[in-house]
Structure formats: C-alpha cells, structure tokens
Amino acid sequence: MGTILLYYKYINIQNPQEIANWQRSLCEGLHLTGRIILAHEGINGTIGGTDQACQNYIDAMNAHELFQDIDFKTADGGSESFPKLKISIKNEIVRLGVDPSQVTVKDTGKHLTPEQVHELLTNRPDNLIVLDTRNDYEWQVGQFTGAELPNIKTFREFPEYVEKNLERYKDKEVLMYCTGGVRCERASAFLVQKDIAKNVYQIDGGIHRYIEKFPNGHFRGKNYVFDERITVRANADILSTCLHCDTKSDDYTNCLNAMCNKHYTSCQPCIERLGNSCSQHCQMLVATKQTVERDSRSSLRK
C-alpha cells in the first residue's frame, strides 16, 4: 500500500513539452504511475506510488517556480492503482470544450471551505441551487442531497447544459461541485461570465475535501474517482441499482464483451449469472467466441 496524489494547478505554462519531459523523468525515477495532463493553462494529475516517492514528488513540485502551493490531495493506493504512466499535452487540462483563452480562472467562482459548504447546506437558503458538474455515471453513485444533476456523458456537454438552463440561475446562489475541484474552476467561470446568477461558488478541493471533513454529511454515497479504485465510499447510502435486477448496488463493472464495454452498476449475483456481461446477448457473444473479451486487467472505465 502506498499513496495516490490528486492535484491540479491553473498556471501559465509557456513550454508544456519541456515540463512534460521533466515530469516523465521525475515520475520514472520515482517509479510513479498515473496520468498527467499538461496545457498552456496548467497541469492536472493523478499519480500513485510509495509514500516516500509521493513525498519526493511533492517536494520536487514545491521547488519548481510554477508549481508551488499546490493542494495535493491524498488517498490510500499506489502505483498498482494505474496500469502505466501517461503524460499528455492538450489544449485544456480538463476538456470543457471552450477556448481556454476565453474562459479562464480569473473569473472562477468563489471558493468555499468544506466547513462553509456544510453550514450553507445545513441552513440552506431558498435561493440556493447546488449544481453537479460531473458526468451522469459519476453522480449516479454519489451526490449532494437535493443537487441539480445534469444528464451529460462528458464534461464538454456542460456548457450547452448551462446555456439551456440559464434562466434557472437568474438571481440565484449557485454552488457547483466536482471530484477534486479542477472542473469547477472553469465551469464556474463559464457561469460567472453569463452574469445571471447572484453568486457562484465552488467547493475548495471538491467532494474529496468535503467528505474528508464530513463523511456522513450532505454528500451521500460514493465519490467516483479516475483510477483503478473507480469509487470511494463516503457513507453507507447506496443511491443506484443493479442494471439487471434493480436491487440496490453501486459497484461498477464493464461488460466482458470488449466491443460493448458498457460501464454499469451490478450486484454480484447478476455478475455471476450473466458472466460479467451487460445483457444476455453480450453473454452469448462471449460464450460463442463471436467477440473479444475485455482484458480484466484494464481499467473498468470506458
């Protein structure tokens, strides 16, 4: 067992390739695995390794002029939580699908501490909207009580959702949230720029920091994460059901038919009954070798 680091920083990076080369050398030297995304707008990473290797990584980042004062979130895990090290250079560190020069963190919503969020939700004002910025498969297994849950499959669909629902936010207090905070930085800026909500807030550190402080608070169920753990349980509530039998289940799996690879929640008896397939049709294709089986060692996410 080791440590998983979750972090991001919006900072102007003039030469992402130079930083990517440094990151690869640093992570390989420390035997860290995971995913790091770089862009001119910043860095976004989830990596794992031994406790000491992760501390050495944090020390190296803090010594760099661009990456000081990052809020490194930690969880139990290690390099086994990721199949390999992947470092990418993209246009955005999280794909909102909006020009990063037009929607930047200079307009981001006001950060509230987990304590401030808990107080706000405990004594919830009538004009408050709690807005989930995540994809539907994330909020299906965990969400804040009474949150607005956009039916979106990818984060780049979020701006269109906001555009279609702008009148809902007129003169409202809007609290936005995501896993660790990185999506809310620009998602909240997008709403702030519309100049329609009374105030726009985000949770400092996202769900991760909130459930550290209040595991049995206003967030119920599991926090969906982007590594081999898939989800992290915050409390005993189970919000979703098995795809096959509708019994309560919040355990994700992927269809064994690699050509399908449907990501779904299932109870263990149904996994065994259908051979880890999402349907009898996929089960038949696997059994008769008319398809390729998913590699059980690969990540369950699509």
MARFIDREN-472329 format. One record per residue (C-alpha): x, y, z; residue in one letter; residue number from 1. Coordinates in pm, 1 decimal. Layout:
N
<node px="X" py="Y" pz="Z" res="A" n="NUM"/>
...
END
This chain:
302
<node px="0.0" py="0.0" pz="0.0" res="M" n="1"/>
<node px="123.0" py="347.3" pz="-83.8" res="G" n="2"/>
<node px="-26.2" py="683.7" pz="-175.9" res="T" n="3"/>
<node px="-234.3" py="829.1" pz="-457.2" res="I" n="4"/>
<node px="-190.1" py="1200.2" pz="-530.5" res="L" n="5"/>
<node px="-468.3" py="1405.7" pz="-688.0" res="L" n="6"/>
<node px="-376.5" py="1762.3" pz="-784.2" res="Y" n="7"/>
<node px="-404.3" py="2044.6" pz="-1034.4" res="Y" n="8"/>
<node px="-291.7" py="2399.4" pz="-1086.5" res="K" n="9"/>
<node px="-403.5" py="2658.3" pz="-1336.8" res="Y" n="10"/>
<node px="-83.6" py="2843.0" pz="-1423.3" res="I" n="11"/>
<node px="57.3" py="2975.8" pz="-1749.9" res="N" n="12"/>
<node px="299.8" py="2719.4" pz="-1892.5" res="I" n="13"/>
<node px="489.1" py="2862.4" pz="-2187.0" res="Q" n="14"/>
<node px="650.4" py="2534.3" pz="-2292.5" res="N" n="15"/>
<node px="434.3" py="2232.3" pz="-2197.1" res="P" n="16"/>
<node px="667.0" py="1991.0" pz="-2378.0" res="Q" n="17"/>
<node px="959.8" py="2095.9" pz="-2161.3" res="E" n="18"/>
<node px="751.1" py="2037.5" pz="-1848.0" res="I" n="19"/>
<node px="628.1" py="1704.4" pz="-1987.5" res="A" n="20"/>
<node px="986.8" py="1586.9" pz="-2036.0" res="N" n="21"/>
<node px="1073.1" py="1688.5" pz="-1679.3" res="W" n="22"/>
<node px="762.5" py="1518.3" pz="-1540.5" res="Q" n="23"/>
<node px="840.8" py="1194.3" pz="-1722.6" res="R" n="24"/>
<node px="1196.6" py="1190.2" pz="-1592.4" res="S" n="25"/>
<node px="1079.5" py="1273.5" pz="-1240.3" res="L" n="26"/>
<node px="799.9" py="1013.8" pz="-1229.0" res="C" n="27"/>
<node px="1001.9" py="735.2" pz="-1388.5" res="E" n="28"/>
<node px="1285.7" py="799.9" pz="-1145.6" res="G" n="29"/>
<node px="1041.7" py="768.7" pz="-855.2" res="L" n="30"/>
<node px="854.4" py="470.7" pz="-1009.0" res="H" n="31"/>
<node px="526.2" py="664.0" pz="-1011.0" res="L" n="32"/>
<node px="240.8" py="570.0" pz="-1242.8" res="T" n="33"/>
<node px="-76.9" py="754.1" pz="-1336.8" res="G" n="34"/>
<node px="-196.8" py="1028.8" pz="-1566.7" res="R" n="35"/>
<node px="-68.3" py="1383.7" pz="-1602.5" res="I" n="36"/>
<node px="-224.6" py="1632.4" pz="-1843.9" res="I" n="37"/>
<node px="-39.0" py="1949.4" pz="-1938.9" res="L" n="38"/>
<node px="-156.4" py="2251.5" pz="-2135.5" res="A" n="39"/>
<node px="-64.3" py="2615.2" pz="-2162.9" res="H" n="40"/>
<node px="-329.6" py="2673.0" pz="-1893.9" res="E" n="41"/>
<node px="-176.2" py="2440.6" pz="-1633.0" res="G" n="42"/>
<node px="-133.7" py="2085.9" pz="-1502.7" res="I" n="43"/>
<node px="-377.3" py="1817.2" pz="-1386.9" res="N" n="44"/>
<node px="-251.8" py="1491.1" pz="-1239.0" res="G" n="45"/>
<node px="-345.8" py="1170.5" pz="-1060.0" res="T" n="46"/>
<node px="-45.0" py="952.1" pz="-979.2" res="I" n="47"/>
<node px="46.7" py="677.9" pz="-735.4" res="G" n="48"/>
<node px="349.6" py="519.5" pz="-576.4" res="G" n="49"/>
<node px="513.6" py="453.9" pz="-242.0" res="T" n="50"/>
<node px="461.6" py="702.8" pz="39.6" res="D" n="51"/>
<node px="821.9" py="822.9" pz="14.3" res="Q" n="52"/>
<node px="814.1" py="851.8" pz="-365.9" res="A" n="53"/>
<node px="497.8" py="1063.0" pz="-349.3" res="C" n="54"/>
<node px="654.0" py="1287.2" pz="-84.9" res="Q" n="55"/>
<node px="963.5" py="1327.1" pz="-303.3" res="N" n="56"/>
<node px="736.8" py="1422.0" pz="-593.4" res="Y" n="57"/>
<node px="559.5" py="1684.1" pz="-381.5" res="I" n="58"/>
<node px="895.5" py="1824.3" pz="-271.8" res="D" n="59"/>
<node px="1014.1" py="1848.6" pz="-633.7" res="A" n="60"/>
<node px="694.0" py="2023.7" pz="-738.6" res="M" n="61"/>
<node px="715.8" py="2269.5" pz="-449.3" res="N" n="62"/>
<node px="1072.9" py="2352.2" pz="-551.7" res="A" n="63"/>
<node px="962.1" py="2442.9" pz="-905.2" res="H" n="64"/>
<node px="873.5" py="2806.7" pz="-964.6" res="E" n="65"/>
<node px="549.7" py="2719.4" pz="-1145.6" res="L" n="66"/>
<node px="410.8" py="2455.3" pz="-913.6" res="F" n="67"/>
<node px="445.7" py="2585.4" pz="-560.0" res="Q" n="68"/>
<node px="146.0" py="2586.3" pz="-324.2" res="D" n="69"/>
<node px="-48.2" py="2308.5" pz="-497.3" res="I" n="70"/>
<node px="-318.0" py="2144.4" pz="-284.1" res="D" n="71"/>
<node px="-210.5" py="1779.3" pz="-305.8" res="F" n="72"/>
<node px="-499.8" py="1553.1" pz="-208.4" res="K" n="73"/>
<node px="-402.1" py="1205.5" pz="-94.7" res="T" n="74"/>
<node px="-566.0" py="865.3" pz="-73.2" res="A" n="75"/>
<node px="-455.5" py="512.7" pz="7.1" res="D" n="76"/>
<node px="-329.8" py="331.6" pz="-300.4" res="G" n="77"/>
<node px="-9.8" py="329.3" pz="-500.7" res="G" n="78"/>
<node px="134.5" py="255.9" pz="-842.9" res="S" n="79"/>
<node px="-88.7" py="-52.2" pz="-864.9" res="E" n="80"/>
<node px="-385.8" py="183.5" pz="-899.4" res="S" n="81"/>
<node px="-268.1" py="274.9" pz="-1251.4" res="F" n="82"/>
<node px="-158.1" py="43.4" pz="-1532.8" res="P" n="83"/>
<node px="117.7" py="278.1" pz="-1651.9" res="K" n="84"/>
<node px="245.9" py="635.6" pz="-1662.3" res="L" n="85"/>
<node px="77.6" py="853.1" pz="-1924.4" res="K" n="86"/>
<node px="174.9" py="1217.6" pz="-1978.4" res="I" n="87"/>
<node px="-28.6" py="1413.9" pz="-2234.4" res="S" n="88"/>
<node px="-15.8" py="1764.7" pz="-2377.4" res="I" n="89"/>
<node px="-358.5" py="1900.0" pz="-2466.8" res="K" n="90"/>
<node px="-541.2" py="2225.7" pz="-2526.3" res="N" n="91"/>
<node px="-717.9" py="2207.0" pz="-2187.2" res="E" n="92"/>
<node px="-628.1" py="2023.7" pz="-1867.7" res="I" n="93"/>
<node px="-995.1" py="1920.5" pz="-1843.8" res="V" n="94"/>
<node px="-1192.4" py="1932.6" pz="-2165.2" res="R" n="95"/>
<node px="-1467.6" py="2190.6" pz="-2122.0" res="L" n="96"/>
<node px="-1468.8" py="2240.9" pz="-2497.8" res="G" n="97"/>
<node px="-1448.8" py="2619.7" pz="-2467.9" res="V" n="98"/>
<node px="-1145.7" py="2820.8" pz="-2576.2" res="D" n="99"/>
<node px="-922.6" py="2834.7" pz="-2264.1" res="P" n="100"/>
<node px="-825.4" py="3189.9" pz="-2354.3" res="S" n="101"/>
<node px="-1192.2" py="3294.4" pz="-2335.0" res="Q" n="102"/>
<node px="-1297.0" py="3118.4" pz="-2013.2" res="V" n="103"/>
<node px="-1016.9" py="3134.3" pz="-1759.0" res="T" n="104"/>
<node px="-982.8" py="3100.6" pz="-1384.7" res="V" n="105"/>
<node px="-965.7" py="3478.8" pz="-1346.6" res="K" n="106"/>
<node px="-1347.7" py="3462.2" pz="-1348.9" res="D" n="107"/>
<node px="-1378.5" py="3149.6" pz="-1136.7" res="T" n="108"/>
<node px="-1648.7" py="3119.4" pz="-871.5" res="G" n="109"/>
<node px="-1576.9" py="3197.0" pz="-508.3" res="K" n="110"/>
<node px="-1410.3" py="2912.2" pz="-319.3" res="H" n="111"/>
<node px="-1589.5" py="2793.6" pz="-5.1" res="L" n="112"/>
<node px="-1420.2" py="2572.3" pz="250.8" res="T" n="113"/>
<node px="-1582.3" py="2237.0" pz="334.2" res="P" n="114"/>
<node px="-1691.3" py="2391.7" pz="665.6" res="E" n="115"/>
<node px="-1857.8" py="2684.9" pz="488.0" res="Q" n="116"/>
<node px="-2027.7" py="2447.2" pz="243.9" res="V" n="117"/>
<node px="-2155.0" py="2228.5" pz="526.3" res="H" n="118"/>
<node px="-2300.9" py="2531.7" pz="703.8" res="E" n="119"/>
<node px="-2458.3" py="2657.4" pz="381.4" res="L" n="120"/>
<node px="-2624.2" py="2322.4" pz="314.6" res="L" n="121"/>
<node px="-2728.8" py="2269.5" pz="674.0" res="T" n="122"/>
<node px="-2906.3" py="2605.8" pz="676.0" res="N" n="123"/>
<node px="-2990.6" py="2603.5" pz="308.8" res="R" n="124"/>
<node px="-3133.6" py="2931.2" pz="174.4" res="P" n="125"/>
<node px="-3435.6" py="2914.8" pz="-54.3" res="D" n="126"/>
<node px="-3247.2" py="3068.4" pz="-346.6" res="N" n="127"/>
<node px="-2959.1" py="2815.8" pz="-343.9" res="L" n="128"/>
<node px="-2901.7" py="2578.3" pz="-635.8" res="I" n="129"/>
<node px="-2644.4" py="2302.7" pz="-586.6" res="V" n="130"/>
<node px="-2513.5" py="2212.6" pz="-931.5" res="L" n="131"/>
<node px="-2320.4" py="1893.5" pz="-1007.2" res="D" n="132"/>
<node px="-2071.2" py="1948.1" pz="-1292.1" res="T" n="133"/>
<node px="-1984.1" py="1578.3" pz="-1335.0" res="R" n="134"/>
<node px="-2093.3" py="1313.5" pz="-1582.2" res="N" n="135"/>
<node px="-2405.5" py="1106.8" pz="-1518.3" res="D" n="136"/>
<node px="-2218.7" py="785.0" pz="-1432.1" res="Y" n="137"/>
<node px="-2041.1" py="977.4" pz="-1155.4" res="E" n="138"/>
<node px="-2344.5" py="1125.6" pz="-982.0" res="W" n="139"/>
<node px="-2545.1" py="805.2" pz="-1014.8" res="Q" n="140"/>
<node px="-2345.1" py="653.9" pz="-728.0" res="V" n="141"/>
<node px="-2291.1" py="967.5" pz="-517.4" res="G" n="142"/>
<node px="-2426.1" py="1321.4" pz="-495.5" res="Q" n="143"/>
<node px="-2512.6" py="1607.3" pz="-265.3" res="F" n="144"/>
<node px="-2867.8" py="1589.6" pz="-135.0" res="T" n="145"/>
<node px="-3102.4" py="1798.3" pz="-348.0" res="G" n="146"/>
<node px="-2843.2" py="1869.7" pz="-616.8" res="A" n="147"/>
<node px="-2925.9" py="1950.7" pz="-977.7" res="E" n="148"/>
<node px="-2788.0" py="1657.6" pz="-1180.6" res="L" n="149"/>
<node px="-2720.4" py="1731.5" pz="-1549.1" res="P" n="150"/>
<node px="-2779.5" py="1436.1" pz="-1779.1" res="N" n="151"/>
<node px="-2442.5" py="1463.7" pz="-1954.4" res="I" n="152"/>
<node px="-2196.2" py="1197.9" pz="-2067.1" res="K" n="153"/>
<node px="-1887.9" py="1421.0" pz="-2093.3" res="T" n="154"/>
<node px="-1773.6" py="1746.1" pz="-1933.7" res="F" n="155"/>
<node px="-1770.1" py="1919.9" pz="-2272.2" res="R" n="156"/>
<node px="-2151.4" py="1890.7" pz="-2275.0" res="E" n="157"/>
<node px="-2172.2" py="2103.5" pz="-1959.3" res="F" n="158"/>
<node px="-2157.9" py="2449.7" pz="-2127.3" res="P" n="159"/>
<node px="-2452.9" py="2359.2" pz="-2351.5" res="E" n="160"/>
<node px="-2645.8" py="2240.4" pz="-2045.8" res="Y" n="161"/>
<node px="-2583.0" py="2572.2" pz="-1870.4" res="V" n="162"/>
<node px="-2686.2" py="2769.5" pz="-2179.9" res="E" n="163"/>
<node px="-3016.2" py="2581.4" pz="-2198.8" res="K" n="164"/>
<node px="-3091.3" py="2638.9" pz="-1831.1" res="N" n="165"/>
<node px="-2965.7" py="2994.7" pz="-1778.6" res="L" n="166"/>
<node px="-3299.4" py="3126.5" pz="-1655.5" res="E" n="167"/>
<node px="-3291.4" py="2875.4" pz="-1368.8" res="R" n="168"/>
<node px="-2987.4" py="3052.4" pz="-1228.1" res="Y" n="169"/>
<node px="-3118.1" py="3407.0" pz="-1254.8" res="K" n="170"/>
<node px="-3058.6" py="3587.6" pz="-922.5" res="D" n="171"/>
<node px="-2975.5" py="3255.7" pz="-753.6" res="K" n="172"/>
<node px="-2688.1" py="3146.8" pz="-534.1" res="E" n="173"/>
<node px="-2524.1" py="2861.6" pz="-726.5" res="V" n="174"/>
<node px="-2289.3" py="2614.9" pz="-554.7" res="L" n="175"/>
<node px="-2100.2" py="2399.8" pz="-804.9" res="M" n="176"/>
<node px="-1904.5" py="2085.4" pz="-726.0" res="Y" n="177"/>
<node px="-1691.7" py="1812.3" pz="-885.2" res="C" n="178"/>
<node px="-1449.5" py="1541.0" pz="-769.4" res="T" n="179"/>
<node px="-1143.9" py="1744.4" pz="-670.1" res="G" n="180"/>
<node px="-1213.7" py="2097.2" pz="-790.7" res="G" n="181"/>
<node px="-1039.7" py="2114.7" pz="-1127.6" res="V" n="182"/>
<node px="-1357.0" py="2108.3" pz="-1338.9" res="R" n="183"/>
<node px="-1532.9" py="2369.3" pz="-1127.2" res="C" n="184"/>
<node px="-1257.9" py="2626.3" pz="-1179.5" res="E" n="185"/>
<node px="-1356.7" py="2687.4" pz="-1541.3" res="R" n="186"/>
<node px="-1714.9" py="2559.1" pz="-1520.4" res="A" n="187"/>
<node px="-1793.2" py="2820.4" pz="-1256.3" res="S" n="188"/>
<node px="-1609.1" py="3085.2" pz="-1461.0" res="A" n="189"/>
<node px="-1834.7" py="2997.2" pz="-1755.4" res="F" n="190"/>
<node px="-2143.8" py="3067.9" pz="-1544.4" res="L" n="191"/>
<node px="-1992.5" py="3380.8" pz="-1386.1" res="V" n="192"/>
<node px="-1934.4" py="3523.1" pz="-1734.1" res="Q" n="193"/>
<node px="-2305.9" py="3487.7" pz="-1811.0" res="K" n="194"/>
<node px="-2368.2" py="3746.5" pz="-1537.9" res="D" n="195"/>
<node px="-2704.1" py="3599.6" pz="-1443.4" res="I" n="196"/>
<node px="-2655.3" py="3428.7" pz="-1105.0" res="A" n="197"/>
<node px="-2643.1" py="3637.4" pz="-788.9" res="K" n="198"/>
<node px="-2334.1" py="3447.4" pz="-668.5" res="N" n="199"/>
<node px="-2140.3" py="3148.3" pz="-795.8" res="V" n="200"/>
<node px="-1949.8" py="2928.9" pz="-550.2" res="Y" n="201"/>
<node px="-1739.0" py="2614.1" pz="-567.0" res="Q" n="202"/>
<node px="-1612.3" py="2374.9" pz="-301.4" res="I" n="203"/>
<node px="-1244.4" py="2424.0" pz="-230.2" res="D" n="204"/>
<node px="-1098.4" py="2078.6" pz="-301.1" res="G" n="205"/>
<node px="-1425.7" py="1941.5" pz="-432.2" res="G" n="206"/>
<node px="-1604.4" py="1635.9" pz="-299.8" res="I" n="207"/>
<node px="-1271.1" py="1488.8" pz="-191.7" res="H" n="208"/>
<node px="-1205.6" py="1758.7" pz="67.8" res="R" n="209"/>
<node px="-1568.8" py="1779.0" pz="178.8" res="Y" n="210"/>
<node px="-1603.7" py="1409.5" pz="263.5" res="I" n="211"/>
<node px="-1268.5" py="1413.2" pz="443.1" res="E" n="212"/>
<node px="-1425.4" py="1660.9" pz="686.0" res="K" n="213"/>
<node px="-1785.5" py="1538.3" pz="674.6" res="F" n="214"/>
<node px="-1801.6" py="1171.3" pz="567.5" res="P" n="215"/>
<node px="-2159.9" py="1148.6" pz="688.7" res="N" n="216"/>
<node px="-2258.1" py="1498.0" pz="577.9" res="G" n="217"/>
<node px="-2467.5" py="1624.6" pz="286.4" res="H" n="218"/>
<node px="-2281.9" py="1421.4" pz="23.4" res="F" n="219"/>
<node px="-2429.8" py="1073.4" pz="11.2" res="R" n="220"/>
<node px="-2297.2" py="752.1" pz="-140.5" res="G" n="221"/>
<node px="-1967.1" py="717.0" pz="-323.4" res="K" n="222"/>
<node px="-1722.4" py="960.0" pz="-482.4" res="N" n="223"/>
<node px="-1633.4" py="846.6" pz="-834.4" res="Y" n="224"/>
<node px="-1256.6" py="864.8" pz="-894.8" res="V" n="225"/>
<node px="-1040.7" py="820.2" pz="-1203.0" res="F" n="226"/>
<node px="-813.3" py="531.3" pz="-1114.1" res="D" n="227"/>
<node px="-846.3" py="158.1" pz="-1058.5" res="E" n="228"/>
<node px="-1045.5" py="212.8" pz="-737.3" res="R" n="229"/>
<node px="-1333.0" py="352.5" pz="-951.6" res="I" n="230"/>
<node px="-1525.7" py="474.6" pz="-645.9" res="T" n="231"/>
<node px="-1454.9" py="570.0" pz="-285.3" res="V" n="232"/>
<node px="-1731.1" py="518.5" pz="-31.1" res="R" n="233"/>
<node px="-1817.6" py="821.6" pz="179.1" res="A" n="234"/>
<node px="-2101.8" py="664.2" pz="378.2" res="N" n="235"/>
<node px="-2337.4" py="366.9" pz="378.2" res="A" n="236"/>
<node px="-2600.2" py="515.0" pz="142.8" res="D" n="237"/>
<node px="-2644.3" py="325.8" pz="-186.2" res="I" n="238"/>
<node px="-2804.9" py="550.7" pz="-447.7" res="L" n="239"/>
<node px="-2800.4" py="338.4" pz="-761.5" res="S" n="240"/>
<node px="-2936.4" py="-2.5" pz="-859.5" res="T" n="241"/>
<node px="-2823.7" py="-312.3" pz="-1043.8" res="C" n="242"/>
<node px="-2879.1" py="-282.5" pz="-1419.4" res="L" n="243"/>
<node px="-3031.8" py="-629.4" pz="-1431.6" res="H" n="244"/>
<node px="-3248.0" py="-676.4" pz="-1122.4" res="C" n="245"/>
<node px="-3294.9" py="-326.4" pz="-973.8" res="D" n="246"/>
<node px="-3164.8" py="-426.5" pz="-633.1" res="T" n="247"/>
<node px="-2953.9" py="-158.5" pz="-466.2" res="K" n="248"/>
<node px="-2596.1" py="-166.2" pz="-595.1" res="S" n="249"/>
<node px="-2328.3" py="96.7" pz="-652.4" res="D" n="250"/>
<node px="-2046.5" py="-131.5" pz="-768.4" res="D" n="251"/>
<node px="-1932.1" py="-56.7" pz="-1122.6" res="Y" n="252"/>
<node px="-1816.1" py="-313.1" pz="-1375.3" res="T" n="253"/>
<node px="-1770.4" py="-319.9" pz="-1753.1" res="N" n="254"/>
<node px="-1926.5" py="-566.1" pz="-1993.0" res="C" n="255"/>
<node px="-1691.4" py="-856.2" pz="-2066.0" res="L" n="256"/>
<node px="-1769.1" py="-807.7" pz="-2436.5" res="N" n="257"/>
<node px="-1485.1" py="-571.7" pz="-2531.0" res="A" n="258"/>
<node px="-1680.3" py="-443.9" pz="-2833.0" res="M" n="259"/>
<node px="-1954.6" py="-329.2" pz="-2594.0" res="C" n="260"/>
<node px="-1758.2" py="-243.0" pz="-2277.3" res="N" n="261"/>
<node px="-2069.0" py="-89.2" pz="-2119.5" res="K" n="262"/>
<node px="-1991.2" py="72.0" pz="-1783.3" res="H" n="263"/>
<node px="-2270.2" py="-18.2" pz="-1541.7" res="Y" n="264"/>
<node px="-2361.0" py="-99.0" pz="-1183.3" res="T" n="265"/>
<node px="-2439.9" py="-458.6" pz="-1098.1" res="S" n="266"/>
<node px="-2489.0" py="-679.0" pz="-794.4" res="C" n="267"/>
<node px="-2258.7" py="-979.0" pz="-754.9" res="Q" n="268"/>
<node px="-2527.4" py="-1244.5" pz="-818.0" res="P" n="269"/>
<node px="-2610.8" py="-1084.9" pz="-1155.0" res="C" n="270"/>
<node px="-2242.3" py="-1059.7" pz="-1245.9" res="I" n="271"/>
<node px="-2212.4" py="-1433.6" pz="-1183.7" res="E" n="272"/>
<node px="-2542.8" py="-1517.6" pz="-1357.2" res="R" n="273"/>
<node px="-2459.1" py="-1324.6" pz="-1674.7" res="L" n="274"/>
<node px="-2085.9" py="-1386.5" pz="-1677.0" res="G" n="275"/>
<node px="-1998.3" py="-1019.9" pz="-1620.9" res="N" n="276"/>
<node px="-2198.2" py="-920.3" pz="-1929.8" res="S" n="277"/>
<node px="-2442.9" py="-632.3" pz="-1958.4" res="C" n="278"/>
<node px="-2701.0" py="-844.2" pz="-2141.7" res="S" n="279"/>
<node px="-2781.6" py="-1199.5" pz="-2246.0" res="Q" n="280"/>
<node px="-2683.2" py="-1102.8" pz="-2599.7" res="H" n="281"/>
<node px="-2333.2" py="-998.2" pz="-2493.3" res="C" n="282"/>
<node px="-2307.6" py="-1309.5" pz="-2276.1" res="Q" n="283"/>
<node px="-2388.0" py="-1524.0" pz="-2581.0" res="M" n="284"/>
<node px="-2131.2" py="-1343.8" pz="-2797.5" res="L" n="285"/>
<node px="-1860.7" py="-1403.7" pz="-2537.1" res="V" n="286"/>
<node px="-1959.3" py="-1766.4" pz="-2479.5" res="A" n="287"/>
<node px="-1958.9" py="-1846.2" pz="-2853.6" res="T" n="288"/>
<node px="-1636.4" py="-1651.1" pz="-2910.4" res="K" n="289"/>
<node px="-1801.4" py="-1412.4" pz="-3156.9" res="Q" n="290"/>
<node px="-1635.5" py="-1118.5" pz="-2984.4" res="T" n="291"/>
<node px="-1319.0" py="-1027.0" pz="-2799.5" res="V" n="292"/>
<node px="-1320.6" py="-1046.9" pz="-2420.8" res="E" n="293"/>
<node px="-1227.2" py="-733.0" pz="-2229.2" res="R" n="294"/>
<node px="-888.1" py="-753.4" pz="-2061.2" res="D" n="295"/>
<node px="-975.5" py="-796.6" pz="-1693.1" res="S" n="296"/>
<node px="-652.3" py="-615.9" pz="-1600.8" res="R" n="297"/>
<node px="-759.1" py="-295.8" pz="-1775.3" res="S" n="298"/>
<node px="-943.9" py="-6.0" pz="-1616.7" res="S" n="299"/>
<node px="-1319.3" py="-52.5" pz="-1583.4" res="L" n="300"/>
<node px="-1394.5" py="294.5" pz="-1716.1" res="R" n="301"/>
<node px="-1479.3" py="346.1" pz="-2081.6" res="K" n="302"/>
END
